[in-house]
Amino acid sequence: MNLIDILIGIGVVQGVVIAGVLLYVRSDHRLANSFMAALVLATAALLLQRLLIRSGVFNDYPQYSLLLQQLRFTWAPLLYLYALSITGAKINYRQSWHFLPAVLFFALNNLKFWQLDADQQRLLTTHLWSFLGSSPSTETIIWGFMGGFWRILIESHFHMIFFVAQSAVYCFLVLKLIKGHNQRLELHFSSLEQMNLRWLRLLTISFLVFLVLLLLFNRIPLLLNLYDVSAPLANAYAVLLVILFYGLAVSALLQPSLIRGVVQALESEPKWEKRQTHPPQVSNSEVSNAEVSNGEQEPSSEQESASHTHSIAVKEDEAESDGKYKRSKISNEDGQRSRIKLVEVMQEQELYLNPDLTLPELAEAAGLTAPQASQVLNGQMNQNFFSFVNSYRIDLARRMLLDPATAEMPIVELAFEVGFKSKSSFYDAFKRVTDMTPTQFKRTTGN
């Protein structure tokens, strides 16, 4: 047993332990944990198969050689279902169609394989897993009992090509889902640290890196007849999976707070917002009449759109059925007055200094409802709540960076002082508003 075998073995054990933690730890969202645990177990099972291939166990039990192969087709669907669940979408039995490729490939691989005798099974799997070039006489024997269809299927590497394509598509769907989720959060929260699913985005990108390594060190060598199952580079992608397990272990510990943030987002979202499909717009002349000249920052001309997840459609029906929330439009005159109220209360009470400020809290301070405040921000000020609040925080940060009394304050301390929860969120917001980092801003101003 060499180093590669030890690392793969550690990955198998670690995967089982992490799956157990995900299933049995107390959490606000057990369904999401179940999908992630299934993903971890499926990955650990493929690592186990890799270890058994390298150790030669399947030479003694060839009938079990292809049992675990199809689990790779469940990785991407499980990741996608985890993303749907963690963002509040309703999961039902119809989602099971995502696993149809895994079922079909299981039948395609094993029904024919199980009809072979043990010697034929060993001969085929040796050919499949070595790819060092079987002798012409051996290949003649193999394709004699497998048939022309299987020869085309195997030599074209159809299984792995489909796996890479399937996984890439699901990864981009997950990234799109996360982006839409974060855009929706920006309508109601001024700090997104516990809710923006950055960890899930990192995991998805890591999965894409895994696919690249798989192509570089596995598929391309196979096509060039240079593949050796015992070579270190041939197992590089498997080692990456072991490394990803360490990330999963940390995520399992941080997951409860992450889910609480998402649940808070879903519960705090005004139901009126779910029913409003086209927020009212006002002309530029009407908006300019309501401009406030006491230091208000000019709103961005770019319209921030709310990208709703699947849960919005579900809760939209519930809101319509109970009749509790009525759809109403604010007149231009009322909208302008409400706009001034929002600006005044933000400046006079300095609400932006509260890192946990939410849309309902701002609306209450201005004497408005959350739907009314959202309509004014989105429809008349061309901003979402997140960018509206952060514009005041960044404006204060710029003044502090220009003030000799506070210019030398550490960036982290300044970030907390103006209402941010972390240095990274401060840097992101500062660069979004000014197109430069705080450090670059200090250099350009000579401080």
C-alpha positions in Angstrom: 0.0 0.0 0.0 1.5 3.3 -1.1 0.8 7.0 -0.2 -2.0 7.2 -2.8 -3.8 4.2 -1.3 -3.5 5.7 2.2 -4.9 9.0 1.1 -7.8 7.4 -0.6 -8.5 5.2 2.4 -8.5 8.2 4.7 -10.9 9.8 2.3 -13.3 6.9 2.5 -13.3 6.8 6.3 -13.6 10.5 6.6 -16.5 10.5 4.2 -18.4 8.0 6.3 -17.8 10.1 9.5 -18.8 13.4 7.9 -22.0 11.8 6.5 -22.9 10.6 10.0 -22.3 14.0 11.4 -24.5 15.6 8.7 -27.3 13.1 9.3 -27.4 13.1 13.1 -26.3 16.6 14.2 -29.2 18.9 15.2 -29.9 21.3 12.4 -32.6 23.7 11.2 -32.7 22.0 7.9 -32.4 18.2 8.0 -33.4 17.8 4.3 -30.5 19.8 3.1 -28.2 17.9 5.4 -29.5 14.6 4.0 -28.7 15.6 0.4 -25.2 16.7 1.4 -24.7 13.4 3.4 -25.8 11.4 0.3 -23.3 13.3 -1.8 -20.5 12.6 0.7 -21.4 8.9 0.8 -21.6 8.6 -2.9 -18.2 10.2 -3.3 -16.7 8.0 -0.5 -18.2 4.9 -2.3 -16.4 5.9 -5.5 -13.2 6.3 -3.6 -13.7 2.9 -2.1 -14.1 1.4 -5.5 -10.9 3.1 -6.6 -9.0 1.6 -3.6 -10.4 -1.9 -4.4 -9.3 -1.6 -8.0 -5.8 -0.7 -7.0 -5.6 -3.5 -4.4 -6.8 -6.1 -6.8 -9.9 -7.2 -4.7 -12.1 -7.4 -7.8 -9.9 -10.1 -9.3 -11.4 -12.4 -6.7 -14.9 -11.0 -6.8 -15.3 -9.8 -10.4 -19.1 -9.9 -10.3 -19.1 -6.8 -8.1 -16.7 -4.8 -10.2 -19.2 -2.4 -11.8 -21.7 -2.0 -8.9 -20.5 1.4 -7.8 -19.6 2.9 -11.2 -22.9 4.7 -11.6 -22.8 6.6 -8.4 -20.8 9.4 -10.1 -24.0 10.3 -12.0 -25.6 11.2 -8.7 -23.0 13.8 -7.6 -24.2 16.7 -9.6 -28.0 16.1 -9.0 -27.4 15.8 -5.3 -25.4 19.1 -5.2 -28.2 20.8 -7.1 -30.9 19.4 -4.8 -28.9 20.6 -1.9 -28.7 24.1 -3.3 -32.5 24.0 -4.0 -33.2 22.9 -0.5 -30.9 25.3 1.3 -32.4 28.3 -0.6 -35.9 27.3 0.5 -37.3 25.5 -2.6 -40.0 22.9 -2.1 -38.6 19.4 -2.9 -41.0 16.7 -4.0 -41.0 13.2 -5.6 -40.9 14.7 -9.1 -37.3 15.7 -8.4 -36.3 12.0 -8.6 -36.0 12.3 -12.4 -32.6 13.8 -11.8 -31.3 10.3 -10.9 -32.6 8.7 -14.1 -29.2 8.7 -15.8 -27.7 6.8 -12.8 -30.4 4.2 -13.0 -30.1 3.8 -16.8 -26.3 3.5 -16.6 -26.6 0.9 -13.8 -28.8 -1.2 -16.0 -26.7 -0.7 -19.1 -23.5 -1.7 -17.4 -24.5 -4.6 -15.2 -27.3 -6.5 -17.0 -24.9 -7.4 -19.8 -21.9 -7.8 -17.4 -23.6 -10.2 -15.1 -24.3 -12.6 -18.1 -20.6 -13.2 -18.5 -18.6 -15.8 -16.6 -16.0 -14.9 -14.1 -13.0 -15.2 -16.5 -14.8 -13.0 -19.1 -15.6 -10.4 -16.4 -11.9 -10.3 -15.2 -10.7 -10.0 -18.8 -13.1 -7.1 -19.5 -12.4 -5.2 -16.2 -8.7 -5.6 -16.7 -9.1 -4.0 -20.1 -11.3 -1.2 -18.8 -9.1 -0.2 -15.9 -5.6 -0.6 -17.3 -5.9 0.8 -20.8 -2.2 0.0 -21.3 -3.0 -1.6 -24.6 -4.4 -5.1 -24.7 -2.9 -7.5 -27.2 -4.9 -7.9 -30.5 -5.7 -11.5 -29.6 -7.1 -10.4 -26.2 -9.2 -7.6 -27.7 -10.6 -10.1 -30.3 -11.7 -12.3 -27.4 -13.3 -9.4 -25.5 -15.2 -7.9 -28.4 -16.2 -11.4 -29.4 -18.3 -11.9 -26.3 -19.2 -8.2 -25.7 -20.4 -7.3 -29.2 -19.8 -4.3 -31.5 -22.2 -2.0 -29.6 -20.3 -2.4 -26.4 -17.0 -1.8 -28.2 -18.2 1.5 -29.6 -19.6 2.5 -26.2 -16.4 1.6 -24.3 -13.8 2.9 -26.7 -15.6 6.2 -27.1 -15.6 6.7 -23.3 -19.2 7.7 -23.5 -19.8 7.2 -19.7 -17.2 9.7 -18.6 -18.0 12.2 -21.4 -21.6 12.2 -20.3 -20.5 12.5 -16.6 -18.3 15.6 -17.3 -21.1 17.2 -19.4 -23.8 16.5 -16.9 -21.7 17.7 -13.9 -20.7 20.9 -15.7 -24.3 21.8 -16.5 -25.5 21.2 -13.0 -22.6 23.2 -11.5 -23.6 26.2 -13.7 -27.2 25.8 -12.6 -26.1 25.8 -9.0 -24.0 29.0 -9.5 -27.0 30.6 -11.2 -29.2 29.6 -8.3 -26.8 31.1 -5.8 -26.5 34.3 -7.7 -30.3 34.7 -7.9 -30.6 33.9 -4.2 -28.1 36.6 -3.2 -29.8 39.2 -5.4 -33.1 38.4 -3.6 -31.4 38.7 -0.2 -30.1 42.2 -1.1 -33.6 43.4 -1.3 -34.1 42.8 2.4 -30.8 42.7 4.3 -27.8 45.0 4.7 -25.4 42.2 5.7 -25.3 38.9 4.0 -22.4 37.1 5.7 -24.5 34.3 7.1 -26.8 33.9 4.1 -24.9 34.5 0.9 -24.0 30.8 0.4 -20.4 31.7 -0.4 -19.3 28.3 0.9 -21.6 26.5 -1.5 -20.3 28.6 -4.3 -16.8 27.6 -3.4 -17.7 23.9 -3.3 -19.3 24.1 -6.7 -16.3 25.8 -8.2 -14.1 23.1 -6.6 -16.3 20.6 -8.3 -15.6 22.3 -11.6 -11.8 22.2 -10.8 -12.2 18.5 -10.2 -13.7 18.0 -13.6 -10.8 19.8 -15.2 -8.3 17.6 -13.4 -10.3 14.5 -14.4 -10.0 15.5 -18.1 -6.3 16.4 -17.8 -5.1 13.3 -15.9 -7.7 10.7 -16.7 -9.7 11.2 -19.9 -7.0 12.7 -22.1 -4.4 10.0 -21.2 -7.0 7.4 -22.0 -7.7 8.8 -25.4 -3.9 8.9 -26.1 -3.4 5.3 -24.7 -1.1 6.7 -22.0 -3.3 5.8 -19.0 -1.9 3.8 -16.1 -4.2 3.3 -13.1 -1.2 3.0 -10.7 0.4 6.3 -11.8 0.2 9.2 -9.3 -1.2 11.7 -11.8 -4.0 9.2 -12.8 -5.2 9.5 -9.2 -4.8 13.2 -8.8 -8.5 13.9 -9.1 -9.3 11.3 -6.4 -6.8 13.0 -4.1 -8.7 16.3 -4.7 -11.9 14.6 -3.5 -10.1 13.7 -0.2 -9.1 17.4 0.2 -12.7 18.5 -0.5 -13.8 16.2 2.4 -11.8 18.4 4.8 -13.8 21.4 3.5 -17.0 19.5 3.9 -16.0 18.7 7.5 -15.6 22.4 8.3 -18.9 23.2 6.5 -20.7 20.6 8.6 -19.8 22.6 11.7 -20.7 26.0 10.2 -23.9 24.8 8.4 -26.5 25.5 11.2 -25.7 29.2 11.4 -25.8 29.4 7.6 -29.2 27.7 7.5 -30.6 30.0 10.2 -29.7 33.0 8.0 -31.5 31.6 5.0 -34.6 30.7 7.1 -34.5 34.3 8.4 -34.4 35.6 4.9 -37.4 33.6 3.8 -39.5 34.4 6.9 -38.7 38.2 6.6 -39.5 38.6 3.0 -42.7 40.6 2.6 -45.4 38.6 0.9 -46.4 41.7 -1.2 -43.0 41.4 -2.9 -43.9 37.9 -4.1 -47.0 39.1 -5.8 -45.6 42.2 -7.4 -44.2 41.3 -10.8 -43.6 44.7 -12.3 -42.8 47.5 -9.8 -44.1 50.9 -10.8 -41.6 53.2 -12.5 -41.5 57.0 -12.5 -40.0 59.4 -15.0 -36.7 61.0 -14.5 -38.2 64.4 -14.1 -40.5 63.2 -11.3 -37.6 61.6 -9.5 -35.4 64.7 -9.9 -38.1 66.8 -8.2 -37.7 64.7 -5.1 -33.8 64.9 -4.9 -32.5 65.7 -1.5 -29.6 68.1 -1.4 -28.3 67.4 2.1 -25.5 65.0 1.2 -27.6 62.2 -0.4 -25.5 60.1 -2.8 -26.7 59.9 -6.4 -28.5 56.6 -7.0 -27.0 54.2 -9.4 -28.6 54.1 -12.9 -28.4 50.4 -13.0 -31.6 48.7 -12.0 -31.1 45.9 -9.5 -33.5 43.1 -10.3 -34.9 40.6 -7.8 -34.1 37.0 -9.0 -36.7 34.8 -7.2 -36.0 31.2 -6.2 -38.5 28.4 -6.4 -39.8 29.0 -2.9 -41.2 32.4 -4.0 -43.6 30.7 -6.4 -44.8 28.4 -3.7 -45.2 31.1 -1.1 -46.9 33.4 -3.7 -49.7 30.9 -4.0 -50.1 30.8 -0.2 -50.2 34.6 -0.1 -52.9 34.8 -2.7 -55.0 32.1 -1.0 -55.1 33.7 2.4 -55.9 37.2 1.0 -54.1 38.8 3.9 -51.8 41.0 1.7 -53.3 43.2 -1.0 -51.4 44.4 -3.9 -51.3 48.2 -4.0 -49.4 50.8 -6.0 -47.9 54.0 -4.5 -48.8 57.1 -6.4 -45.9 59.3 -7.7 -46.6 62.0 -5.1 -46.7 59.5 -2.2 -43.7 57.7 -3.6 -41.7 61.0 -3.6 -42.7 61.7 0.0 -41.8 58.2 1.1 -38.5 58.5 -0.7 -37.6 61.7 1.3 -38.7 59.9 4.5 -36.4 57.0 3.9 -33.4 59.3 3.2 -34.1 61.5 6.2 -34.5 58.7 8.7 -31.3 57.0 7.3 -29.3 60.2 7.7 -30.8 61.5 11.0 -30.9 58.2 12.9 -27.8 56.8 11.2 -29.5 53.4 10.9 -26.8 52.2 8.5 -24.4 51.8 11.4 -26.5 48.8 12.5 -24.8 45.9 10.8 -28.0 43.8 11.1 -30.3 46.4 9.7 -33.2 44.9 7.7 -35.8 46.3 5.3 -38.7 46.0 7.8 -36.7 47.9 10.4 -35.9 50.8 8.0 -39.6 50.9 6.9 -40.8 51.0 10.5 -38.5 53.9 11.3 -39.8 55.8 8.3 -43.4 55.1 9.1 -43.9 52.8 6.1 -44.5 49.1 5.5 -41.8 46.9 4.2 -43.5 46.5 0.8 -43.9 50.3 0.4 -40.2 50.8 1.3 -39.2 48.2 -1.2 -41.3 49.7 -3.9 -39.8 53.1 -3.4 -36.2 51.8 -3.4 -36.6 49.6 -6.4 -39.1 51.5 -8.5 -38.1 55.2 -7.8 -34.5 55.1 -6.5 -33.3 52.3 -8.8 -31.6 50.6 -5.9 -32.1 47.6 -3.8 -32.0 47.7 0.0 -28.5 46.3 0.2 -26.9 48.9 -2.1 -29.0 51.7 -0.5 -27.7 51.1 3.0 -24.1 50.3 1.9 -23.9 53.6 -0.1 -24.2 55.4 3.3 -21.7 53.2 4.9 -19.2 53.7 2.1 -19.8 57.5 2.1 -19.0 57.6 5.8 -15.9 55.4 5.2 -14.6 57.8 2.6 -15.1 60.7 4.9 -13.2 58.9 7.7 -10.4 58.0 5.3 -10.1 61.7 4.4 -10.3 62.9 8.0 -6.8 63.1 9.5 -8.2 62.1 12.9 -9.4 58.7 11.5 -7.3 58.2 8.3 -4.8 55.9 10.1 -7.4 53.7 11.6 -6.9 50.0 10.7 -9.2 48.9 7.8 -10.9 46.2 9.8 -11.7 48.6 12.6 -13.0 51.2 10.1 -15.2 48.5 8.5 -16.8 47.7 11.8 -17.2 51.4 12.6 -19.2 52.2 9.5 -21.6 49.2 9.9 -19.9 46.2 8.2 -19.5 42.8 9.8 -16.3 41.8 8.0 -13.3 43.2 6.2 -14.2 41.2 3.0 -17.8 42.6 2.8 -16.4 46.1 3.3 -13.9 45.7 0.5 -16.5 44.3 -1.8 -19.0 47.1 -1.1 -16.3 49.8 -1.3 -15.0 48.6 -4.6 -18.6 48.3 -6.0 -19.2 51.9 -5.2 -15.8 53.5 -5.9 -14.2 51.1 -8.4 -11.2 50.9 -6.0 -10.2 49.3 -2.7 -9.9 51.4 0.5 -6.1 51.2 0.3 -6.1 52.5 -3.3 -8.5 55.2 -2.3 -6.1 56.3 0.5 -3.2 56.4 -2.0 -5.1 58.4 -4.5 -6.1 61.0 -1.9 -2.6 61.2 -0.5 -3.5 59.9 3.0 
